Amino acid sequence: MKRILAATSVAAFALLSTTACGAAGNSQSAGEDFPRKGKSIELVVAFAPGGAVDTAARLVQPVLERELGTNVEVVNKPGAGGQIGYTALTSAQPDGYTIGATGSPSVVVTPLDPSRGAKFTREDFQPLGRQVIDPAVVAVQPDSPYQNLEDLLQAAKDKPDTITATTTGQQGGEHFAIAQIKEATGAALSPVHFSEGASQASTAFLGRHVEVLVANVSDVTDLVKQGKARVLGVMDSERSAALPDVPTFAETGHDIVAATARGYAAPAGLPDAVAEKLEGALKTAIEDPEVVSKMDDLGLATSYQNAEEYEAFWAQQEADYKTVLPLVQTK
């Protein structure tokens, strides 16, 4: 009996060894062959064209193509505050041929709220690298009666929920910012959600359908240059280099910080060698001097994190947003 067991153990060990070697070989082979000649990589953007997430993705696209030696196609899949695009990303094969641009809090918060019915969790994403942190701002029309931040906050206190303000969707960064303003100051703005992204929200603001534009620095930089918006405050600990004349909320006595983090991820389960190639190409693209310069012009200050750092940042955000989620959930 002992001999039979011993023989069986040896056979099993040989089989496991062969399988392990085969798996390692396949993983290595996947890396060596990736990307295959003539096979394009799809870069999913979960928001409409023209917003900051889309713009950043299109800036890194040509560098990614150069580094990876194949076409990289930006594909917009907007809707439901990014949920449609994120669902498409996490449902794709983890082979490196589908990656996506990610923006928090939407990508972090959506799976935390059962009412959203998300088909993905944080574990379904494999972070590849962070590109920027983009502070939130509050802006009004150039001829708005609100001359400064205190004017707006006082009006929103006196007549709560009557002054409309844009967001890029339920539980998006702007929605959280509006909730933070209310919690810290008592000023209650009335959120109007535009789930296709910043471009849709800006269009509504420019058409004077919404009174206040709650957005990110990158969304308003050009509008300010064109004289189409007046920014009242930046929700950060220090002034934005792109808007040096605009005070922070802290300067006006309100300790409120809100920002959107943007980066890139793939469906979880990439072969190691494929992940390494994508991470390396993204690092090169994000830190490319021309890309950084163009991002700066848009008010998007590069704040690179590698895959491991971005994953830890993502996990910390998940813990943080869990505590404030009740502020933006539908009653």
One Martini backbone bead per residue (centre of mass of N, CA, C, O) as a GRO file, in nm:
protein
  331
    1MET     BB    1   0.059   0.062  -0.022
    2LYS     BB    2   0.299   0.257   0.010
    3ARG     BB    3   0.397   0.228  -0.284
    4ILE     BB    4   0.144   0.340  -0.418
    5LEU     BB    5   0.147   0.615  -0.279
    6ALA     BB    6   0.426   0.698  -0.373
    7ALA     BB    7   0.370   0.679  -0.675
    8THR     BB    8   0.137   0.879  -0.673
    9SER     BB    9   0.296   1.121  -0.565
   10VAL     BB   10   0.500   1.138  -0.793
   11ALA     BB   11   0.296   1.178  -1.018
   12ALA     BB   12   0.164   1.429  -0.902
   13PHE     BB   13   0.418   1.601  -0.892
   14ALA     BB   14   0.478   1.590  -1.194
   15LEU     BB   15   0.216   1.718  -1.284
   16LEU     BB   16   0.244   1.984  -1.126
   17SER     BB   17   0.511   2.069  -1.249
   18THR     BB   18   0.415   2.076  -1.540
   19THR     BB   19   0.187   2.281  -1.496
   20ALA     BB   20   0.357   2.508  -1.378
   21CYS     BB   21   0.548   2.538  -1.616
   22GLY     BB   22   0.328   2.593  -1.821
   23ALA     BB   23   0.215   2.847  -1.688
   24ALA     BB   24   0.478   3.006  -1.691
   25GLY     BB   25   0.519   2.984  -1.994
   26ASN     BB   26   0.255   3.119  -2.076
   27SER     BB   27   0.307   3.388  -1.933
   28GLN     BB   28   0.567   3.452  -2.080
   29SER     BB   29   0.452   3.426  -2.364
   30ALA     BB   30   0.244   3.652  -2.334
   31GLY     BB   31   0.460   3.872  -2.300
   32GLU     BB   32   0.625   3.826  -2.563
   33ASP     BB   33   0.357   3.853  -2.756
   34PHE     BB   34   0.306   4.129  -2.631
   35PRO     BB   35   0.172   4.255  -2.874
   36ARG     BB   36   0.020   4.158  -3.137
   37LYS     BB   37   0.037   4.183  -3.455
   38GLY     BB   38  -0.240   4.392  -3.540
   39LYS     BB   39  -0.338   4.426  -3.237
   40SER     BB   40  -0.550   4.606  -3.063
   41ILE     BB   41  -0.600   4.851  -2.811
   42GLU     BB   42  -0.845   4.915  -2.565
   43LEU     BB   43  -0.953   5.241  -2.441
   44VAL     BB   44  -1.162   5.295  -2.184
   45VAL     BB   45  -1.415   5.551  -2.159
   46ALA     BB   46  -1.673   5.636  -1.915
   47PHE     BB   47  -1.694   5.898  -2.099
   48ALA     BB   48  -1.733   6.158  -2.275
   49PRO     BB   49  -1.622   6.357  -2.490
   50GLY     BB   50  -1.403   6.633  -2.354
   51GLY     BB   51  -1.314   6.547  -2.097
   52ALA     BB   52  -1.060   6.483  -1.878
   53VAL     BB   53  -1.041   6.177  -1.917
   54ASP     BB   54  -1.032   6.183  -2.225
   55THR     BB   55  -0.795   6.378  -2.268
   56ALA     BB   56  -0.579   6.215  -2.120
   57ALA     BB   57  -0.601   5.958  -2.295
   58ARG     BB   58  -0.527   6.109  -2.570
   59LEU     BB   59  -0.237   6.190  -2.477
   60VAL     BB   60  -0.122   5.890  -2.421
   61GLN     BB   61  -0.178   5.723  -2.675
   62PRO     BB   62   0.077   5.772  -2.866
   63VAL     BB   63   0.282   5.661  -2.658
   64LEU     BB   64   0.168   5.380  -2.633
   65GLU     BB   65   0.204   5.303  -2.927
   66ARG     BB   66   0.511   5.332  -2.928
   67GLU     BB   67   0.576   5.135  -2.686
   68LEU     BB   68   0.388   4.880  -2.802
   69GLY     BB   69   0.349   4.862  -3.125
   70THR     BB   70   0.039   4.965  -3.137
   71ASN     BB   71  -0.282   5.015  -3.143
   72VAL     BB   72  -0.476   5.276  -2.971
   73GLU     BB   73  -0.820   5.276  -2.875
   74VAL     BB   74  -1.050   5.513  -2.805
   75VAL     BB   75  -1.343   5.430  -2.602
   76ASN     BB   76  -1.662   5.546  -2.556
   77LYS     BB   77  -1.869   5.463  -2.242
   78PRO     BB   78  -2.124   5.618  -2.143
   79GLY     BB   79  -2.287   5.623  -1.827
   80ALA     BB   80  -2.387   5.612  -1.508
   81GLY     BB   81  -2.125   5.751  -1.397
   82GLY     BB   82  -1.936   5.504  -1.546
   83GLN     BB   83  -2.066   5.215  -1.522
   84ILE     BB   84  -2.064   5.114  -1.814
   85GLY     BB   85  -1.756   5.120  -1.863
   86TYR     BB   86  -1.669   4.946  -1.615
   87THR     BB   87  -1.822   4.696  -1.701
   88ALA     BB   88  -1.673   4.652  -1.966
   89LEU     BB   89  -1.391   4.626  -1.849
   90THR     BB   90  -1.445   4.387  -1.632
   91SER     BB   91  -1.562   4.190  -1.874
   92ALA     BB   92  -1.302   4.153  -1.990
   93GLN     BB   93  -1.027   4.022  -2.094
   94PRO     BB   94  -0.711   3.945  -1.924
   95ASP     BB   95  -0.488   4.033  -2.197
   96GLY     BB   96  -0.438   4.367  -2.257
   97TYR     BB   97  -0.668   4.465  -2.485
   98THR     BB   98  -0.808   4.588  -2.218
   99ILE     BB   99  -0.841   4.915  -2.104
  100GLY     BB  100  -0.873   5.187  -1.851
  101ALA     BB  101  -1.016   5.472  -1.742
  102THR     BB  102  -0.995   5.618  -1.412
  103GLY     BB  103  -1.240   5.760  -1.171
  104SER     BB  104  -1.251   5.936  -0.877
  105PRO     BB  105  -1.519   5.808  -0.706
  106SER     BB  106  -1.683   5.626  -0.903
  107VAL     BB  107  -1.510   5.356  -0.908
  108VAL     BB  108  -1.535   5.321  -0.592
  109VAL     BB  109  -1.848   5.368  -0.513
  110THR     BB  110  -2.047   5.202  -0.685
  111PRO     BB  111  -1.996   4.912  -0.535
  112LEU     BB  112  -2.097   5.023  -0.240
  113ASP     BB  113  -2.390   5.053  -0.369
  114PRO     BB  114  -2.657   4.846  -0.396
  115SER     BB  115  -2.851   5.034  -0.575
  116ARG     BB  116  -2.662   5.015  -0.841
  117GLY     BB  117  -2.594   4.718  -0.939
  118ALA     BB  118  -2.312   4.626  -0.955
  119LYS     BB  119  -2.080   4.395  -1.142
  120PHE     BB  120  -1.853   4.522  -0.953
  121THR     BB  121  -1.534   4.545  -0.800
  122ARG     BB  122  -1.227   4.624  -0.702
  123GLU     BB  123  -1.116   4.328  -0.769
  124ASP     BB  124  -1.180   4.367  -1.094
  125PHE     BB  125  -0.929   4.544  -1.076
  126GLN     BB  126  -0.608   4.646  -1.233
  127PRO     BB  127  -0.386   4.850  -1.149
  128LEU     BB  128  -0.142   5.068  -1.340
  129GLY     BB  129  -0.194   5.390  -1.284
  130ARG     BB  130  -0.141   5.720  -1.193
  131GLN     BB  131  -0.185   6.067  -1.300
  132VAL     BB  132  -0.407   6.243  -1.124
  133ILE     BB  133  -0.500   6.539  -0.936
  134ASP     BB  134  -0.836   6.702  -0.926
  135PRO     BB  135  -0.966   6.968  -0.815
  136ALA     BB  136  -1.231   7.125  -0.689
  137VAL     BB  137  -1.494   7.354  -0.805
  138VAL     BB  138  -1.657   7.682  -0.800
  139ALA     BB  139  -1.887   7.816  -1.044
  140VAL     BB  140  -1.986   8.106  -1.239
  141GLN     BB  141  -2.110   8.346  -1.393
  142PRO     BB  142  -1.983   8.650  -1.478
  143ASP     BB  143  -2.292   8.786  -1.398
  144SER     BB  144  -2.314   8.702  -1.124
  145PRO     BB  145  -2.424   8.793  -0.801
  146TYR     BB  146  -2.182   8.619  -0.707
  147GLN     BB  147  -1.872   8.749  -0.605
  148ASN     BB  148  -1.838   8.518  -0.388
  149LEU     BB  149  -1.841   8.254  -0.184
  150GLU     BB  150  -2.013   8.376   0.047
  151ASP     BB  151  -2.254   8.457  -0.123
  152LEU     BB  152  -2.336   8.171  -0.204
  153LEU     BB  153  -2.357   8.036   0.075
  154GLN     BB  154  -2.571   8.227   0.192
  155ALA     BB  155  -2.790   8.172  -0.022
  156ALA     BB  156  -2.796   7.856   0.042
  157LYS     BB  157  -2.903   7.908   0.331
  158ASP     BB  158  -3.156   8.091   0.284
  159LYS     BB  159  -3.212   7.895   0.005
  160PRO     BB  160  -3.252   7.589   0.011
  161ASP     BB  161  -3.247   7.402  -0.282
  162THR     BB  162  -3.243   7.648  -0.529
  163ILE     BB  163  -2.947   7.612  -0.621
  164THR     BB  164  -2.802   7.503  -0.895
  165ALA     BB  165  -2.585   7.204  -0.956
  166THR     BB  166  -2.337   7.030  -1.093
  167THR     BB  167  -2.289   6.693  -1.215
  168THR     BB  168  -2.151   6.357  -1.318
  169GLY     BB  169  -2.332   6.216  -1.108
  170GLN     BB  170  -2.423   5.992  -0.904
  171GLN     BB  171  -2.158   5.985  -0.688
  172GLY     BB  172  -1.977   6.192  -0.769
  173GLY     BB  173  -1.747   6.426  -0.701
  174GLU     BB  174  -1.955   6.666  -0.699
  175HIS     BB  175  -2.158   6.540  -0.506
  176PHE     BB  176  -1.965   6.525  -0.269
  177ALA     BB  177  -1.895   6.826  -0.259
  178ILE     BB  178  -2.182   6.925  -0.195
  179ALA     BB  179  -2.204   6.762   0.070
  180GLN     BB  180  -1.960   6.892   0.211
  181ILE     BB  181  -2.067   7.179   0.213
  182LYS     BB  182  -2.316   7.125   0.384
  183GLU     BB  183  -2.176   7.000   0.632
  184ALA     BB  184  -1.974   7.255   0.686
  185THR     BB  185  -2.199   7.518   0.625
  186GLY     BB  186  -2.522   7.471   0.532
  187ALA     BB  187  -2.505   7.477   0.225
  188ALA     BB  188  -2.778   7.415  -0.016
  189LEU     BB  189  -2.746   7.256  -0.295
  190SER     BB  190  -2.885   7.158  -0.620
  191PRO     BB  191  -2.850   6.875  -0.779
  192VAL     BB  192  -2.742   6.809  -1.124
  193HIS     BB  193  -2.735   6.530  -1.331
  194PHE     BB  194  -2.452   6.425  -1.559
  195SER     BB  195  -2.368   6.107  -1.673
  196GLU     BB  196  -2.163   6.180  -1.929
  197GLY     BB  197  -2.024   6.437  -1.803
  198ALA     BB  198  -1.854   6.738  -1.821
  199SER     BB  199  -1.962   6.838  -2.094
  200GLN     BB  200  -2.263   6.828  -2.023
  201ALA     BB  201  -2.245   7.017  -1.779
  202SER     BB  202  -2.119   7.264  -1.922
  203THR     BB  203  -2.345   7.306  -2.129
  204ALA     BB  204  -2.564   7.370  -1.919
  205PHE     BB  205  -2.421   7.613  -1.800
  206LEU     BB  206  -2.381   7.782  -2.063
  207GLY     BB  207  -2.710   7.769  -2.105
  208ARG     BB  208  -2.840   7.841  -1.818
  209HIS     BB  209  -2.967   7.573  -1.663
  210VAL     BB  210  -2.730   7.620  -1.455
  211GLU     BB  211  -2.580   7.811  -1.206
  212VAL     BB  212  -2.366   7.591  -1.105
  213LEU     BB  213  -2.022   7.489  -1.134
  214VAL     BB  214  -1.923   7.166  -1.054
  215ALA     BB  215  -1.576   7.088  -1.069
  216ASN     BB  216  -1.270   7.093  -1.221
  217VAL     BB  217  -0.999   7.252  -1.305
  218SER     BB  218  -0.986   7.131  -1.599
  219ASP     BB  219  -1.288   7.222  -1.678
  220VAL     BB  220  -1.229   7.560  -1.638
  221THR     BB  221  -0.980   7.686  -1.770
  222ASP     BB  222  -1.098   7.770  -2.051
  223LEU     BB  223  -1.346   7.928  -1.948
  224VAL     BB  224  -1.180   8.147  -1.813
  225LYS     BB  225  -1.016   8.243  -2.061
  226GLN     BB  226  -1.307   8.303  -2.217
  227GLY     BB  227  -1.517   8.432  -2.006
  228LYS     BB  228  -1.744   8.189  -1.901
  229ALA     BB  229  -1.613   8.188  -1.607
  230ARG     BB  230  -1.629   8.204  -1.235
  231VAL     BB  231  -1.418   8.136  -0.979
  232LEU     BB  232  -1.461   8.105  -0.619
  233GLY     BB  233  -1.337   7.802  -0.554
  234VAL     BB  234  -1.095   7.579  -0.406
  235MET     BB  235  -1.080   7.224  -0.306
  236ASP     BB  236  -0.799   7.291  -0.131
  237SER     BB  237  -0.496   7.348   0.047
  238GLU     BB  238  -0.411   7.488  -0.229
  239ARG     BB  239  -0.342   7.657  -0.484
  240SER     BB  240  -0.377   7.675  -0.819
  241ALA     BB  241  -0.171   7.707  -1.091
  242ALA     BB  242  -0.419   7.759  -1.295
  243LEU     BB  243  -0.561   7.940  -1.032
  244PRO     BB  244  -0.398   8.176  -0.859
  245ASP     BB  245  -0.656   8.387  -0.789
  246VAL     BB  246  -0.795   8.154  -0.638
  247PRO     BB  247  -0.937   8.065  -0.363
  248THR     BB  248  -0.967   7.874  -0.106
  249PHE     BB  249  -1.171   7.747   0.125
  250ALA     BB  250  -0.972   7.787   0.362
  251GLU     BB  251  -0.938   8.101   0.325
  252THR     BB  252  -1.268   8.121   0.405
  253GLY     BB  253  -1.302   7.900   0.657
  254HIS     BB  254  -1.310   7.611   0.486
  255ASP     BB  255  -1.242   7.268   0.551
  256ILE     BB  256  -1.225   7.173   0.216
  257VAL     BB  257  -1.163   6.860   0.041
  258ALA     BB  258  -1.170   6.800  -0.323
  259ALA     BB  259  -1.116   6.520  -0.555
  260THR     BB  260  -0.987   6.380  -0.854
  261ALA     BB  261  -0.882   6.063  -0.955
  262ARG     BB  262  -0.654   5.953  -1.221
  263GLY     BB  263  -0.632   5.652  -1.431
  264TYR     BB  264  -0.533   5.299  -1.473
  265ALA     BB  265  -0.685   4.986  -1.593
  266ALA     BB  266  -0.765   4.639  -1.559
  267PRO     BB  267  -0.852   4.343  -1.570
  268ALA     BB  268  -0.833   4.104  -1.364
  269GLY     BB  269  -0.554   3.875  -1.440
  270LEU     BB  270  -0.294   3.943  -1.550
  271PRO     BB  271  -0.024   3.874  -1.680
  272ASP     BB  272   0.270   3.972  -1.564
  273ALA     BB  273   0.410   4.057  -1.833
  274VAL     BB  274   0.177   4.237  -1.929
  275ALA     BB  275   0.165   4.429  -1.692
  276GLU     BB  276   0.454   4.537  -1.721
  277LYS     BB  277   0.418   4.664  -2.001
  278LEU     BB  278   0.185   4.856  -1.931
  279GLU     BB  279   0.316   5.005  -1.695
  280GLY     BB  280   0.561   5.112  -1.852
  281ALA     BB  281   0.407   5.266  -2.075
  282LEU     BB  282   0.246   5.452  -1.883
  283LYS     BB  283   0.479   5.590  -1.745
  284THR     BB  284   0.598   5.714  -1.999
  285ALA     BB  285   0.340   5.870  -2.084
  286ILE     BB  286   0.284   6.037  -1.823
  287GLU     BB  287   0.606   6.149  -1.816
  288ASP     BB  288   0.593   6.293  -2.064
  289PRO     BB  289   0.676   6.613  -2.130
  290GLU     BB  290   0.444   6.680  -2.331
  291VAL     BB  291   0.214   6.572  -2.161
  292VAL     BB  292   0.263   6.740  -1.908
  293SER     BB  293   0.235   7.016  -2.047
  294LYS     BB  294  -0.060   6.974  -2.147
  295MET     BB  295  -0.178   6.922  -1.870
  296ASP     BB  296  -0.103   7.194  -1.746
  297ASP     BB  297  -0.274   7.365  -1.948
  298LEU     BB  298  -0.544   7.210  -1.822
  299GLY     BB  299  -0.494   7.175  -1.500
  300LEU     BB  300  -0.314   6.894  -1.498
  301ALA     BB  301  -0.142   6.763  -1.247
  302THR     BB  302   0.101   6.551  -1.222
  303SER     BB  303   0.052   6.224  -1.020
  304TYR     BB  304   0.239   5.969  -1.003
  305GLN     BB  305   0.159   5.613  -0.985
  306ASN     BB  306   0.207   5.309  -0.941
  307ALA     BB  307   0.042   5.022  -0.916
  308GLU     BB  308   0.086   4.978  -0.610
  309GLU     BB  309   0.016   5.267  -0.517
  310TYR     BB  310  -0.266   5.284  -0.649
  311GLU     BB  311  -0.390   5.048  -0.494
  312ALA     BB  312  -0.358   5.178  -0.212
  313PHE     BB  313  -0.516   5.434  -0.274
  314TRP     BB  314  -0.781   5.293  -0.349
  315ALA     BB  315  -0.828   5.155  -0.075
  316GLN     BB  316  -0.838   5.418   0.090
  317GLN     BB  317  -1.079   5.542  -0.058
  318GLU     BB  318  -1.281   5.327   0.015
  319ALA     BB  319  -1.272   5.381   0.320
  320ASP     BB  320  -1.351   5.683   0.308
  321TYR     BB  321  -1.626   5.666   0.142
  322LYS     BB  322  -1.790   5.494   0.339
  323THR     BB  323  -1.835   5.737   0.548
  324VAL     BB  324  -1.991   5.940   0.312
  325LEU     BB  325  -2.215   5.797   0.146
  326PRO     BB  326  -2.488   5.886   0.291
  327LEU     BB  327  -2.483   6.185   0.164
  328VAL     BB  328  -2.551   6.052  -0.155
  329GLN     BB  329  -2.791   5.894  -0.100
  330THR     BB  330  -3.090   5.779  -0.166
  331LYS     BB  331  -3.385   5.823   0.023
   0.00000   0.00000   0.00000
